Amino acid sequence: MKTMPKEKMITFMITIVARISFLTAMIDIGDIMLVLV
């Protein structure tokens, strides 16, 4: 099993965090839209 370089790992973590925060933002926007409608 090959270990990932540190730079790759950091980029991977940032991508995951960005995706999770993006999904959370989308859910929040959906909730706001439901409240408005």
N, C-alpha and C positions, 0 to 999 in steps of 0.2 A: 504493500500500500504506500503510495507516494504522498508525501506531505506537501501541502500548498505553501507557496512563498507568502511571507507576511503581507506584502503589498496586495496580493491577490485576495487574501483572507479579509483584509480591511475593506477593500472594494466590495467584496461579497457581502459583508456585514452591513455596509452603508446601503447597498442595494436593497437588502431585506428590510432594513429599518424604513427606508424611503417608501417601499411598497406598502408596508403595514400602515404607515402614517397617511399615505395616499388613500388607502382603503377606508381608514377611520374617517378621514375628511369627507369622502364620498358618502359614507353612512350618515355623518352629521348633516351634510347638505340635504340628504334624502329626508331626514327627520324634520328639518326646518321647512322643507317644501310641503310635507304632510301637514305640519302645523298651519302653514299659510293657507293651504287649500282646505 
